[in-house]
Amino acid sequence: MIDFNNKGFFKLKQNSNFSEKVSDLLLSDEHIIDSYKSMRDGVVFTSKRIIAVNVQGLTGSKKDFTSLPYKNIVAYSIETSGTFDLDSELEIYFSAVGKVKFEFTGKSSMVEISKIISSYLL
């Protein structure tokens, strides 16, 4: 499992091709909302969970997948991008894991992701 306390994700940038890495893990009624990639690692938001992918090794053939179901979220915070600051942030507090923070650069689907998280919380 990814150590979210010690491993700071690099700034994530929208990348629709990254979602292919998790396609085999998806349930039949689960669909991808958006996917983001940093240097090698990435995050995929689905209709049911967040899947964090940690690419390991020299060749990148070894991958660690961490599934974070929306149903385990107790609180979250979103910071959207502004006029001069184009970065946005998502902080999520999970009941068993603690705080998980993602930083995004460029275009992101924060509003749509926020609606899905809220639908599980409220």
Phi and psi restraints in degrees (range 20) as a CNS / XPLOR table:
assign (resid 1 and name C) (resid 2 and name N)
       (resid 2 and name CA) (resid 2 and name C) 1.0 -67.9 20.0 2
assign (resid 2 and name N) (resid 2 and name CA)
       (resid 2 and name C) (resid 3 and name N) 1.0 134.7 20.0 2
assign (resid 2 and name C) (resid 3 and name N)
       (resid 3 and name CA) (resid 3 and name C) 1.0 -87.8 20.0 2
assign (resid 3 and name N) (resid 3 and name CA)
       (resid 3 and name C) (resid 4 and name N) 1.0 95.6 20.0 2
assign (resid 3 and name C) (resid 4 and name N)
       (resid 4 and name CA) (resid 4 and name C) 1.0 -70.9 20.0 2
assign (resid 4 and name N) (resid 4 and name CA)
       (resid 4 and name C) (resid 5 and name N) 1.0 -20.2 20.0 2
assign (resid 4 and name C) (resid 5 and name N)
       (resid 5 and name CA) (resid 5 and name C) 1.0 -75.7 20.0 2
assign (resid 5 and name N) (resid 5 and name CA)
       (resid 5 and name C) (resid 6 and name N) 1.0 -36.3 20.0 2
assign (resid 5 and name C) (resid 6 and name N)
       (resid 6 and name CA) (resid 6 and name C) 1.0 -103.6 20.0 2
assign (resid 6 and name N) (resid 6 and name CA)
       (resid 6 and name C) (resid 7 and name N) 1.0 -20.8 20.0 2
assign (resid 6 and name C) (resid 7 and name N)
       (resid 7 and name CA) (resid 7 and name C) 1.0 -103.5 20.0 2
assign (resid 7 and name N) (resid 7 and name CA)
       (resid 7 and name C) (resid 8 and name N) 1.0 108.3 20.0 2
assign (resid 7 and name C) (resid 8 and name N)
       (resid 8 and name CA) (resid 8 and name C) 1.0 -83.4 20.0 2
assign (resid 8 and name N) (resid 8 and name CA)
       (resid 8 and name C) (resid 9 and name N) 1.0 120.5 20.0 2
assign (resid 8 and name C) (resid 9 and name N)
       (resid 9 and name CA) (resid 9 and name C) 1.0 -64.7 20.0 2
assign (resid 9 and name N) (resid 9 and name CA)
       (resid 9 and name C) (resid 10 and name N) 1.0 140.4 20.0 2
assign (resid 9 and name C) (resid 10 and name N)
       (resid 10 and name CA) (resid 10 and name C) 1.0 -69.1 20.0 2
assign (resid 10 and name N) (resid 10 and name CA)
       (resid 10 and name C) (resid 11 and name N) 1.0 170.2 20.0 2
assign (resid 10 and name C) (resid 11 and name N)
       (resid 11 and name CA) (resid 11 and name C) 1.0 -61.1 20.0 2
assign (resid 11 and name N) (resid 11 and name CA)
       (resid 11 and name C) (resid 12 and name N) 1.0 128.6 20.0 2
assign (resid 11 and name C) (resid 12 and name N)
       (resid 12 and name CA) (resid 12 and name C) 1.0 -91.3 20.0 2
assign (resid 12 and name N) (resid 12 and name CA)
       (resid 12 and name C) (resid 13 and name N) 1.0 136.7 20.0 2
assign (resid 12 and name C) (resid 13 and name N)
       (resid 13 and name CA) (resid 13 and name C) 1.0 -120.9 20.0 2
assign (resid 13 and name N) (resid 13 and name CA)
       (resid 13 and name C) (resid 14 and name N) 1.0 139.5 20.0 2
assign (resid 13 and name C) (resid 14 and name N)
       (resid 14 and name CA) (resid 14 and name C) 1.0 -55.1 20.0 2
assign (resid 14 and name N) (resid 14 and name CA)
       (resid 14 and name C) (resid 15 and name N) 1.0 132.5 20.0 2
assign (resid 14 and name C) (resid 15 and name N)
       (resid 15 and name CA) (resid 15 and name C) 1.0 -153.9 20.0 2
assign (resid 15 and name N) (resid 15 and name CA)
       (resid 15 and name C) (resid 16 and name N) 1.0 101.2 20.0 2
assign (resid 15 and name C) (resid 16 and name N)
       (resid 16 and name CA) (resid 16 and name C) 1.0 -66.7 20.0 2
assign (resid 16 and name N) (resid 16 and name CA)
       (resid 16 and name C) (resid 17 and name N) 1.0 -24.7 20.0 2
assign (resid 16 and name C) (resid 17 and name N)
       (resid 17 and name CA) (resid 17 and name C) 1.0 -71.6 20.0 2
assign (resid 17 and name N) (resid 17 and name CA)
       (resid 17 and name C) (resid 18 and name N) 1.0 -23.9 20.0 2
assign (resid 17 and name C) (resid 18 and name N)
       (resid 18 and name CA) (resid 18 and name C) 1.0 -65.2 20.0 2
assign (resid 18 and name N) (resid 18 and name CA)
       (resid 18 and name C) (resid 19 and name N) 1.0 -25.7 20.0 2
assign (resid 18 and name C) (resid 19 and name N)
       (resid 19 and name CA) (resid 19 and name C) 1.0 -63.1 20.0 2
assign (resid 19 and name N) (resid 19 and name CA)
       (resid 19 and name C) (resid 20 and name N) 1.0 -20.2 20.0 2
assign (resid 19 and name C) (resid 20 and name N)
       (resid 20 and name CA) (resid 20 and name C) 1.0 -62.0 20.0 2
assign (resid 20 and name N) (resid 20 and name CA)
       (resid 20 and name C) (resid 21 and name N) 1.0 -26.7 20.0 2
assign (resid 20 and name C) (resid 21 and name N)
       (resid 21 and name CA) (resid 21 and name C) 1.0 -66.8 20.0 2
assign (resid 21 and name N) (resid 21 and name CA)
       (resid 21 and name C) (resid 22 and name N) 1.0 -23.1 20.0 2
assign (resid 21 and name C) (resid 22 and name N)
       (resid 22 and name CA) (resid 22 and name C) 1.0 -111.3 20.0 2
assign (resid 22 and name N) (resid 22 and name CA)
       (resid 22 and name C) (resid 23 and name N) 1.0 2.6 20.0 2
assign (resid 22 and name C) (resid 23 and name N)
       (resid 23 and name CA) (resid 23 and name C) 1.0 -56.8 20.0 2
assign (resid 23 and name N) (resid 23 and name CA)
       (resid 23 and name C) (resid 24 and name N) 1.0 -34.0 20.0 2
assign (resid 23 and name C) (resid 24 and name N)
       (resid 24 and name CA) (resid 24 and name C) 1.0 -72.5 20.0 2
assign (resid 24 and name N) (resid 24 and name CA)
       (resid 24 and name C) (resid 25 and name N) 1.0 -17.5 20.0 2
assign (resid 24 and name C) (resid 25 and name N)
       (resid 25 and name CA) (resid 25 and name C) 1.0 -89.0 20.0 2
assign (resid 25 and name N) (resid 25 and name CA)
       (resid 25 and name C) (resid 26 and name N) 1.0 -12.6 20.0 2
assign (resid 25 and name C) (resid 26 and name N)
       (resid 26 and name CA) (resid 26 and name C) 1.0 -74.6 20.0 2
assign (resid 26 and name N) (resid 26 and name CA)
       (resid 26 and name C) (resid 27 and name N) 1.0 144.4 20.0 2
assign (resid 26 and name C) (resid 27 and name N)
       (resid 27 and name CA) (resid 27 and name C) 1.0 -77.6 20.0 2
assign (resid 27 and name N) (resid 27 and name CA)
       (resid 27 and name C) (resid 28 and name N) 1.0 164.9 20.0 2
assign (resid 27 and name C) (resid 28 and name N)
       (resid 28 and name CA) (resid 28 and name C) 1.0 -63.2 20.0 2
assign (resid 28 and name N) (resid 28 and name CA)
       (resid 28 and name C) (resid 29 and name N) 1.0 -32.5 20.0 2
assign (resid 28 and name C) (resid 29 and name N)
       (resid 29 and name CA) (resid 29 and name C) 1.0 -100.9 20.0 2
assign (resid 29 and name N) (resid 29 and name CA)
       (resid 29 and name C) (resid 30 and name N) 1.0 17.1 20.0 2
assign (resid 29 and name C) (resid 30 and name N)
       (resid 30 and name CA) (resid 30 and name C) 1.0 -106.2 20.0 2
assign (resid 30 and name N) (resid 30 and name CA)
       (resid 30 and name C) (resid 31 and name N) 1.0 137.2 20.0 2
assign (resid 30 and name C) (resid 31 and name N)
       (resid 31 and name CA) (resid 31 and name C) 1.0 -130.8 20.0 2
assign (resid 31 and name N) (resid 31 and name CA)
       (resid 31 and name C) (resid 32 and name N) 1.0 157.6 20.0 2
assign (resid 31 and name C) (resid 32 and name N)
       (resid 32 and name CA) (resid 32 and name C) 1.0 -84.7 20.0 2
assign (resid 32 and name N) (resid 32 and name CA)
       (resid 32 and name C) (resid 33 and name N) 1.0 131.5 20.0 2
assign (resid 32 and name C) (resid 33 and name N)
       (resid 33 and name CA) (resid 33 and name C) 1.0 -91.0 20.0 2
assign (resid 33 and name N) (resid 33 and name CA)
       (resid 33 and name C) (resid 34 and name N) 1.0 -49.2 20.0 2
assign (resid 33 and name C) (resid 34 and name N)
       (resid 34 and name CA) (resid 34 and name C) 1.0 -164.7 20.0 2
assign (resid 34 and name N) (resid 34 and name CA)
       (resid 34 and name C) (resid 35 and name N) 1.0 159.0 20.0 2
assign (resid 34 and name C) (resid 35 and name N)
       (resid 35 and name CA) (resid 35 and name C) 1.0 -138.4 20.0 2
assign (resid 35 and name N) (resid 35 and name CA)
       (resid 35 and name C) (resid 36 and name N) 1.0 148.5 20.0 2
assign (resid 35 and name C) (resid 36 and name N)
       (resid 36 and name CA) (resid 36 and name C) 1.0 -136.2 20.0 2
assign (resid 36 and name N) (resid 36 and name CA)
       (resid 36 and name C) (resid 37 and name N) 1.0 149.7 20.0 2
assign (resid 36 and name C) (resid 37 and name N)
       (resid 37 and name CA) (resid 37 and name C) 1.0 -136.3 20.0 2
assign (resid 37 and name N) (resid 37 and name CA)
       (resid 37 and name C) (resid 38 and name N) 1.0 142.2 20.0 2
assign (resid 37 and name C) (resid 38 and name N)
       (resid 38 and name CA) (resid 38 and name C) 1.0 -103.8 20.0 2
assign (resid 38 and name N) (resid 38 and name CA)
       (resid 38 and name C) (resid 39 and name N) 1.0 -141.6 20.0 2
assign (resid 38 and name C) (resid 39 and name N)
       (resid 39 and name CA) (resid 39 and name C) 1.0 -57.9 20.0 2
assign (resid 39 and name N) (resid 39 and name CA)
       (resid 39 and name C) (resid 40 and name N) 1.0 -60.5 20.0 2
assign (resid 39 and name C) (resid 40 and name N)
       (resid 40 and name CA) (resid 40 and name C) 1.0 -125.8 20.0 2
assign (resid 40 and name N) (resid 40 and name CA)
       (resid 40 and name C) (resid 41 and name N) 1.0 -31.0 20.0 2
assign (resid 40 and name C) (resid 41 and name N)
       (resid 41 and name CA) (resid 41 and name C) 1.0 -84.6 20.0 2
assign (resid 41 and name N) (resid 41 and name CA)
       (resid 41 and name C) (resid 42 and name N) 1.0 171.4 20.0 2
assign (resid 41 and name C) (resid 42 and name N)
       (resid 42 and name CA) (resid 42 and name C) 1.0 -167.9 20.0 2
assign (resid 42 and name N) (resid 42 and name CA)
       (resid 42 and name C) (resid 43 and name N) 1.0 177.6 20.0 2
assign (resid 42 and name C) (resid 43 and name N)
       (resid 43 and name CA) (resid 43 and name C) 1.0 -138.3 20.0 2
assign (resid 43 and name N) (resid 43 and name CA)
       (resid 43 and name C) (resid 44 and name N) 1.0 136.8 20.0 2
assign (resid 43 and name C) (resid 44 and name N)
       (resid 44 and name CA) (resid 44 and name C) 1.0 -122.1 20.0 2
assign (resid 44 and name N) (resid 44 and name CA)
       (resid 44 and name C) (resid 45 and name N) 1.0 126.4 20.0 2
assign (resid 44 and name C) (resid 45 and name N)
       (resid 45 and name CA) (resid 45 and name C) 1.0 -98.9 20.0 2
assign (resid 45 and name N) (resid 45 and name CA)
       (resid 45 and name C) (resid 46 and name N) 1.0 123.8 20.0 2
assign (resid 45 and name C) (resid 46 and name N)
       (resid 46 and name CA) (resid 46 and name C) 1.0 -113.0 20.0 2
assign (resid 46 and name N) (resid 46 and name CA)
       (resid 46 and name C) (resid 47 and name N) 1.0 -177.5 20.0 2
assign (resid 46 and name C) (resid 47 and name N)
       (resid 47 and name CA) (resid 47 and name C) 1.0 -74.5 20.0 2
assign (resid 47 and name N) (resid 47 and name CA)
       (resid 47 and name C) (resid 48 and name N) 1.0 -9.6 20.0 2
assign (resid 47 and name C) (resid 48 and name N)
       (resid 48 and name CA) (resid 48 and name C) 1.0 -123.6 20.0 2
assign (resid 48 and name N) (resid 48 and name CA)
       (resid 48 and name C) (resid 49 and name N) 1.0 -21.6 20.0 2
assign (resid 48 and name C) (resid 49 and name N)
       (resid 49 and name CA) (resid 49 and name C) 1.0 -163.3 20.0 2
assign (resid 49 and name N) (resid 49 and name CA)
       (resid 49 and name C) (resid 50 and name N) 1.0 174.3 20.0 2
assign (resid 49 and name C) (resid 50 and name N)
       (resid 50 and name CA) (resid 50 and name C) 1.0 -109.8 20.0 2
assign (resid 50 and name N) (resid 50 and name CA)
       (resid 50 and name C) (resid 51 and name N) 1.0 131.2 20.0 2
assign (resid 50 and name C) (resid 51 and name N)
       (resid 51 and name CA) (resid 51 and name C) 1.0 -115.3 20.0 2
assign (resid 51 and name N) (resid 51 and name CA)
       (resid 51 and name C) (resid 52 and name N) 1.0 114.1 20.0 2
assign (resid 51 and name C) (resid 52 and name N)
       (resid 52 and name CA) (resid 52 and name C) 1.0 -94.7 20.0 2
assign (resid 52 and name N) (resid 52 and name CA)
       (resid 52 and name C) (resid 53 and name N) 1.0 131.5 20.0 2
assign (resid 52 and name C) (resid 53 and name N)
       (resid 53 and name CA) (resid 53 and name C) 1.0 -115.0 20.0 2
assign (resid 53 and name N) (resid 53 and name CA)
       (resid 53 and name C) (resid 54 and name N) 1.0 122.3 20.0 2
assign (resid 53 and name C) (resid 54 and name N)
       (resid 54 and name CA) (resid 54 and name C) 1.0 -110.2 20.0 2
assign (resid 54 and name N) (resid 54 and name CA)
       (resid 54 and name C) (resid 55 and name N) 1.0 108.8 20.0 2
assign (resid 54 and name C) (resid 55 and name N)
       (resid 55 and name CA) (resid 55 and name C) 1.0 -82.8 20.0 2
assign (resid 55 and name N) (resid 55 and name CA)
       (resid 55 and name C) (resid 56 and name N) 1.0 127.1 20.0 2
assign (resid 55 and name C) (resid 56 and name N)
       (resid 56 and name CA) (resid 56 and name C) 1.0 -120.7 20.0 2
assign (resid 56 and name N) (resid 56 and name CA)
       (resid 56 and name C) (resid 57 and name N) 1.0 163.0 20.0 2
assign (resid 56 and name C) (resid 57 and name N)
       (resid 57 and name CA) (resid 57 and name C) 1.0 80.8 20.0 2
assign (resid 57 and name N) (resid 57 and name CA)
       (resid 57 and name C) (resid 58 and name N) 1.0 169.0 20.0 2
assign (resid 57 and name C) (resid 58 and name N)
       (resid 58 and name CA) (resid 58 and name C) 1.0 -66.0 20.0 2
assign (resid 58 and name N) (resid 58 and name CA)
       (resid 58 and name C) (resid 59 and name N) 1.0 -42.0 20.0 2
assign (resid 58 and name C) (resid 59 and name N)
       (resid 59 and name CA) (resid 59 and name C) 1.0 -86.6 20.0 2
assign (resid 59 and name N) (resid 59 and name CA)
       (resid 59 and name C) (resid 60 and name N) 1.0 -16.6 20.0 2
assign (resid 59 and name C) (resid 60 and name N)
       (resid 60 and name CA) (resid 60 and name C) 1.0 79.5 20.0 2
assign (resid 60 and name N) (resid 60 and name CA)
       (resid 60 and name C) (resid 61 and name N) 1.0 12.0 20.0 2
assign (resid 60 and name C) (resid 61 and name N)
       (resid 61 and name CA) (resid 61 and name C) 1.0 -79.7 20.0 2
assign (resid 61 and name N) (resid 61 and name CA)
       (resid 61 and name C) (resid 62 and name N) 1.0 -21.6 20.0 2
assign (resid 61 and name C) (resid 62 and name N)
       (resid 62 and name CA) (resid 62 and name C) 1.0 -92.3 20.0 2
assign (resid 62 and name N) (resid 62 and name CA)
       (resid 62 and name C) (resid 63 and name N) 1.0 129.6 20.0 2
assign (resid 62 and name C) (resid 63 and name N)
       (resid 63 and name CA) (resid 63 and name C) 1.0 -133.4 20.0 2
assign (resid 63 and name N) (resid 63 and name CA)
       (resid 63 and name C) (resid 64 and name N) 1.0 143.7 20.0 2
assign (resid 63 and name C) (resid 64 and name N)
       (resid 64 and name CA) (resid 64 and name C) 1.0 -110.0 20.0 2
assign (resid 64 and name N) (resid 64 and name CA)
       (resid 64 and name C) (resid 65 and name N) 1.0 124.2 20.0 2
assign (resid 64 and name C) (resid 65 and name N)
       (resid 65 and name CA) (resid 65 and name C) 1.0 -109.0 20.0 2
assign (resid 65 and name N) (resid 65 and name CA)
       (resid 65 and name C) (resid 66 and name N) 1.0 123.9 20.0 2
assign (resid 65 and name C) (resid 66 and name N)
       (resid 66 and name CA) (resid 66 and name C) 1.0 -113.4 20.0 2
assign (resid 66 and name N) (resid 66 and name CA)
       (resid 66 and name C) (resid 67 and name N) 1.0 118.5 20.0 2
assign (resid 66 and name C) (resid 67 and name N)
       (resid 67 and name CA) (resid 67 and name C) 1.0 -96.4 20.0 2
assign (resid 67 and name N) (resid 67 and name CA)
       (resid 67 and name C) (resid 68 and name N) 1.0 122.6 20.0 2
assign (resid 67 and name C) (resid 68 and name N)
       (resid 68 and name CA) (resid 68 and name C) 1.0 -118.4 20.0 2
assign (resid 68 and name N) (resid 68 and name CA)
       (resid 68 and name C) (resid 69 and name N) 1.0 94.5 20.0 2
assign (resid 68 and name C) (resid 69 and name N)
       (resid 69 and name CA) (resid 69 and name C) 1.0 -67.4 20.0 2
assign (resid 69 and name N) (resid 69 and name CA)
       (resid 69 and name C) (resid 70 and name N) 1.0 139.2 20.0 2
assign (resid 69 and name C) (resid 70 and name N)
       (resid 70 and name CA) (resid 70 and name C) 1.0 -59.9 20.0 2
assign (resid 70 and name N) (resid 70 and name CA)
       (resid 70 and name C) (resid 71 and name N) 1.0 -30.5 20.0 2
assign (resid 70 and name C) (resid 71 and name N)
       (resid 71 and name CA) (resid 71 and name C) 1.0 -65.2 20.0 2
assign (resid 71 and name N) (resid 71 and name CA)
       (resid 71 and name C) (resid 72 and name N) 1.0 -16.2 20.0 2
assign (resid 71 and name C) (resid 72 and name N)
       (resid 72 and name CA) (resid 72 and name C) 1.0 -95.0 20.0 2
assign (resid 72 and name N) (resid 72 and name CA)
       (resid 72 and name C) (resid 73 and name N) 1.0 4.6 20.0 2
assign (resid 72 and name C) (resid 73 and name N)
       (resid 73 and name CA) (resid 73 and name C) 1.0 -80.5 20.0 2
assign (resid 73 and name N) (resid 73 and name CA)
       (resid 73 and name C) (resid 74 and name N) 1.0 132.8 20.0 2
assign (resid 73 and name C) (resid 74 and name N)
       (resid 74 and name CA) (resid 74 and name C) 1.0 -106.1 20.0 2
assign (resid 74 and name N) (resid 74 and name CA)
       (resid 74 and name C) (resid 75 and name N) 1.0 -25.0 20.0 2
assign (resid 74 and name C) (resid 75 and name N)
       (resid 75 and name CA) (resid 75 and name C) 1.0 -162.8 20.0 2
assign (resid 75 and name N) (resid 75 and name CA)
       (resid 75 and name C) (resid 76 and name N) 1.0 158.3 20.0 2
assign (resid 75 and name C) (resid 76 and name N)
       (resid 76 and name CA) (resid 76 and name C) 1.0 -153.0 20.0 2
assign (resid 76 and name N) (resid 76 and name CA)
       (resid 76 and name C) (resid 77 and name N) 1.0 161.2 20.0 2
assign (resid 76 and name C) (resid 77 and name N)
       (resid 77 and name CA) (resid 77 and name C) 1.0 -140.0 20.0 2
assign (resid 77 and name N) (resid 77 and name CA)
       (resid 77 and name C) (resid 78 and name N) 1.0 136.8 20.0 2
assign (resid 77 and name C) (resid 78 and name N)
       (resid 78 and name CA) (resid 78 and name C) 1.0 -123.1 20.0 2
assign (resid 78 and name N) (resid 78 and name CA)
       (resid 78 and name C) (resid 79 and name N) 1.0 133.7 20.0 2
assign (resid 78 and name C) (resid 79 and name N)
       (resid 79 and name CA) (resid 79 and name C) 1.0 -116.5 20.0 2
assign (resid 79 and name N) (resid 79 and name CA)
       (resid 79 and name C) (resid 80 and name N) 1.0 114.4 20.0 2
assign (resid 79 and name C) (resid 80 and name N)
       (resid 80 and name CA) (resid 80 and name C) 1.0 -84.6 20.0 2
assign (resid 80 and name N) (resid 80 and name CA)
       (resid 80 and name C) (resid 81 and name N) 1.0 165.4 20.0 2
assign (resid 80 and name C) (resid 81 and name N)
       (resid 81 and name CA) (resid 81 and name C) 1.0 -75.6 20.0 2
assign (resid 81 and name N) (resid 81 and name CA)
       (resid 81 and name C) (resid 82 and name N) 1.0 158.0 20.0 2
assign (resid 81 and name C) (resid 82 and name N)
       (resid 82 and name CA) (resid 82 and name C) 1.0 -119.6 20.0 2
assign (resid 82 and name N) (resid 82 and name CA)
       (resid 82 and name C) (resid 83 and name N) 1.0 -162.9 20.0 2
assign (resid 82 and name C) (resid 83 and name N)
       (resid 83 and name CA) (resid 83 and name C) 1.0 -68.7 20.0 2
assign (resid 83 and name N) (resid 83 and name CA)
       (resid 83 and name C) (resid 84 and name N) 1.0 -46.8 20.0 2
assign (resid 83 and name C) (resid 84 and name N)
       (resid 84 and name CA) (resid 84 and name C) 1.0 -102.1 20.0 2
assign (resid 84 and name N) (resid 84 and name CA)
       (resid 84 and name C) (resid 85 and name N) 1.0 -28.6 20.0 2
assign (resid 84 and name C) (resid 85 and name N)
       (resid 85 and name CA) (resid 85 and name C) 1.0 -99.6 20.0 2
assign (resid 85 and name N) (resid 85 and name CA)
       (resid 85 and name C) (resid 86 and name N) 1.0 104.6 20.0 2
assign (resid 85 and name C) (resid 86 and name N)
       (resid 86 and name CA) (resid 86 and name C) 1.0 -86.9 20.0 2
assign (resid 86 and name N) (resid 86 and name CA)
       (resid 86 and name C) (resid 87 and name N) 1.0 -0.4 20.0 2
assign (resid 86 and name C) (resid 87 and name N)
       (resid 87 and name CA) (resid 87 and name C) 1.0 -86.2 20.0 2
assign (resid 87 and name N) (resid 87 and name CA)
       (resid 87 and name C) (resid 88 and name N) 1.0 151.8 20.0 2
assign (resid 87 and name C) (resid 88 and name N)
       (resid 88 and name CA) (resid 88 and name C) 1.0 -134.0 20.0 2
assign (resid 88 and name N) (resid 88 and name CA)
       (resid 88 and name C) (resid 89 and name N) 1.0 159.8 20.0 2
assign (resid 88 and name C) (resid 89 and name N)
       (resid 89 and name CA) (resid 89 and name C) 1.0 -133.8 20.0 2
assign (resid 89 and name N) (resid 89 and name CA)
       (resid 89 and name C) (resid 90 and name N) 1.0 151.0 20.0 2
assign (resid 89 and name C) (resid 90 and name N)
       (resid 90 and name CA) (resid 90 and name C) 1.0 -133.3 20.0 2
assign (resid 90 and name N) (resid 90 and name CA)
       (resid 90 and name C) (resid 91 and name N) 1.0 118.2 20.0 2
assign (resid 90 and name C) (resid 91 and name N)
       (resid 91 and name CA) (resid 91 and name C) 1.0 -112.3 20.0 2
assign (resid 91 and name N) (resid 91 and name CA)
       (resid 91 and name C) (resid 92 and name N) 1.0 128.7 20.0 2
assign (resid 91 and name C) (resid 92 and name N)
       (resid 92 and name CA) (resid 92 and name C) 1.0 -126.7 20.0 2
assign (resid 92 and name N) (resid 92 and name CA)
       (resid 92 and name C) (resid 93 and name N) 1.0 137.2 20.0 2
assign (resid 92 and name C) (resid 93 and name N)
       (resid 93 and name CA) (resid 93 and name C) 1.0 -109.8 20.0 2
assign (resid 93 and name N) (resid 93 and name CA)
       (resid 93 and name C) (resid 94 and name N) 1.0 114.8 20.0 2
assign (resid 93 and name C) (resid 94 and name N)
       (resid 94 and name CA) (resid 94 and name C) 1.0 -99.6 20.0 2
assign (resid 94 and name N) (resid 94 and name CA)
       (resid 94 and name C) (resid 95 and name N) 1.0 146.1 20.0 2
assign (resid 94 and name C) (resid 95 and name N)
       (resid 95 and name CA) (resid 95 and name C) 1.0 -61.7 20.0 2
assign (resid 95 and name N) (resid 95 and name CA)
       (resid 95 and name C) (resid 96 and name N) 1.0 -35.3 20.0 2
assign (resid 95 and name C) (resid 96 and name N)
       (resid 96 and name CA) (resid 96 and name C) 1.0 -104.8 20.0 2
assign (resid 96 and name N) (resid 96 and name CA)
       (resid 96 and name C) (resid 97 and name N) 1.0 -21.6 20.0 2
assign (resid 96 and name C) (resid 97 and name N)
       (resid 97 and name CA) (resid 97 and name C) 1.0 -100.3 20.0 2
assign (resid 97 and name N) (resid 97 and name CA)
       (resid 97 and name C) (resid 98 and name N) 1.0 -35.3 20.0 2
assign (resid 97 and name C) (resid 98 and name N)
       (resid 98 and name CA) (resid 98 and name C) 1.0 101.6 20.0 2
assign (resid 98 and name N) (resid 98 and name CA)
       (resid 98 and name C) (resid 99 and name N) 1.0 -151.5 20.0 2
assign (resid 98 and name C) (resid 99 and name N)
       (resid 99 and name CA) (resid 99 and name C) 1.0 -82.8 20.0 2
assign (resid 99 and name N) (resid 99 and name CA)
       (resid 99 and name C) (resid 100 and name N) 1.0 134.3 20.0 2
assign (resid 99 and name C) (resid 100 and name N)
       (resid 100 and name CA) (resid 100 and name C) 1.0 -124.1 20.0 2
assign (resid 100 and name N) (resid 100 and name CA)
       (resid 100 and name C) (resid 101 and name N) 1.0 129.6 20.0 2
assign (resid 100 and name C) (resid 101 and name N)
       (resid 101 and name CA) (resid 101 and name C) 1.0 -123.3 20.0 2
assign (resid 101 and name N) (resid 101 and name CA)
       (resid 101 and name C) (resid 102 and name N) 1.0 132.6 20.0 2
assign (resid 101 and name C) (resid 102 and name N)
       (resid 102 and name CA) (resid 102 and name C) 1.0 -122.2 20.0 2
assign (resid 102 and name N) (resid 102 and name CA)
       (resid 102 and name C) (resid 103 and name N) 1.0 136.4 20.0 2
assign (resid 102 and name C) (resid 103 and name N)
       (resid 103 and name CA) (resid 103 and name C) 1.0 -115.4 20.0 2
assign (resid 103 and name N) (resid 103 and name CA)
       (resid 103 and name C) (resid 104 and name N) 1.0 132.2 20.0 2
assign (resid 103 and name C) (resid 104 and name N)
       (resid 104 and name CA) (resid 104 and name C) 1.0 -118.3 20.0 2
assign (resid 104 and name N) (resid 104 and name CA)
       (resid 104 and name C) (resid 105 and name N) 1.0 149.2 20.0 2
assign (resid 104 and name C) (resid 105 and name N)
       (resid 105 and name CA) (resid 105 and name C) 1.0 -126.5 20.0 2
assign (resid 105 and name N) (resid 105 and name CA)
       (resid 105 and name C) (resid 106 and name N) 1.0 143.8 20.0 2
assign (resid 105 and name C) (resid 106 and name N)
       (resid 106 and name CA) (resid 106 and name C) 1.0 77.6 20.0 2
assign (resid 106 and name N) (resid 106 and name CA)
       (resid 106 and name C) (resid 107 and name N) 1.0 -155.8 20.0 2
assign (resid 106 and name C) (resid 107 and name N)
       (resid 107 and name CA) (resid 107 and name C) 1.0 -65.7 20.0 2
assign (resid 107 and name N) (resid 107 and name CA)
       (resid 107 and name C) (resid 108 and name N) 1.0 137.9 20.0 2
assign (resid 107 and name C) (resid 108 and name N)
       (resid 108 and name CA) (resid 108 and name C) 1.0 -148.9 20.0 2
assign (resid 108 and name N) (resid 108 and name CA)
       (resid 108 and name C) (resid 109 and name N) 1.0 160.9 20.0 2
assign (resid 108 and name C) (resid 109 and name N)
       (resid 109 and name CA) (resid 109 and name C) 1.0 -101.4 20.0 2
assign (resid 109 and name N) (resid 109 and name CA)
       (resid 109 and name C) (resid 110 and name N) 1.0 46.2 20.0 2
assign (resid 109 and name C) (resid 110 and name N)
       (resid 110 and name CA) (resid 110 and name C) 1.0 -59.4 20.0 2
assign (resid 110 and name N) (resid 110 and name CA)
       (resid 110 and name C) (resid 111 and name N) 1.0 -38.6 20.0 2
assign (resid 110 and name C) (resid 111 and name N)
       (resid 111 and name CA) (resid 111 and name C) 1.0 -66.0 20.0 2
assign (resid 111 and name N) (resid 111 and name CA)
       (resid 111 and name C) (resid 112 and name N) 1.0 -46.3 20.0 2
assign (resid 111 and name C) (resid 112 and name N)
       (resid 112 and name CA) (resid 112 and name C) 1.0 -64.7 20.0 2
assign (resid 112 and name N) (resid 112 and name CA)
       (resid 112 and name C) (resid 113 and name N) 1.0 -42.4 20.0 2
assign (resid 112 and name C) (resid 113 and name N)
       (resid 113 and name CA) (resid 113 and name C) 1.0 -63.5 20.0 2
assign (resid 113 and name N) (resid 113 and name CA)
       (resid 113 and name C) (resid 114 and name N) 1.0 -40.6 20.0 2
assign (resid 113 and name C) (resid 114 and name N)
       (resid 114 and name CA) (resid 114 and name C) 1.0 -62.0 20.0 2
assign (resid 114 and name N) (resid 114 and name CA)
       (resid 114 and name C) (resid 115 and name N) 1.0 -40.6 20.0 2
assign (resid 114 and name C) (resid 115 and name N)
       (resid 115 and name CA) (resid 115 and name C) 1.0 -63.3 20.0 2
assign (resid 115 and name N) (resid 115 and name CA)
       (resid 115 and name C) (resid 116 and name N) 1.0 -40.5 20.0 2
assign (resid 115 and name C) (resid 116 and name N)
       (resid 116 and name CA) (resid 116 and name C) 1.0 -68.0 20.0 2
assign (resid 116 and name N) (resid 116 and name CA)
       (resid 116 and name C) (resid 117 and name N) 1.0 -44.5 20.0 2
assign (resid 116 and name C) (resid 117 and name N)
       (resid 117 and name CA) (resid 117 and name C) 1.0 -60.8 20.0 2
assign (resid 117 and name N) (resid 117 and name CA)
       (resid 117 and name C) (resid 118 and name N) 1.0 -44.1 20.0 2
assign (resid 117 and name C) (resid 118 and name N)
       (resid 118 and name CA) (resid 118 and name C) 1.0 -62.1 20.0 2
assign (resid 118 and name N) (resid 118 and name CA)
       (resid 118 and name C) (resid 119 and name N) 1.0 -36.1 20.0 2
assign (resid 118 and name C) (resid 119 and name N)
       (resid 119 and name CA) (resid 119 and name C) 1.0 -64.9 20.0 2
assign (resid 119 and name N) (resid 119 and name CA)
       (resid 119 and name C) (resid 120 and name N) 1.0 -26.2 20.0 2
assign (resid 119 and name C) (resid 120 and name N)
       (resid 120 and name CA) (resid 120 and name C) 1.0 -85.4 20.0 2
assign (resid 120 and name N) (resid 120 and name CA)
       (resid 120 and name C) (resid 121 and name N) 1.0 -27.5 20.0 2
assign (resid 120 and name C) (resid 121 and name N)
       (resid 121 and name CA) (resid 121 and name C) 1.0 -85.3 20.0 2
assign (resid 121 and name N) (resid 121 and name CA)
       (resid 121 and name C) (resid 122 and name N) 1.0 -36.1 20.0 2
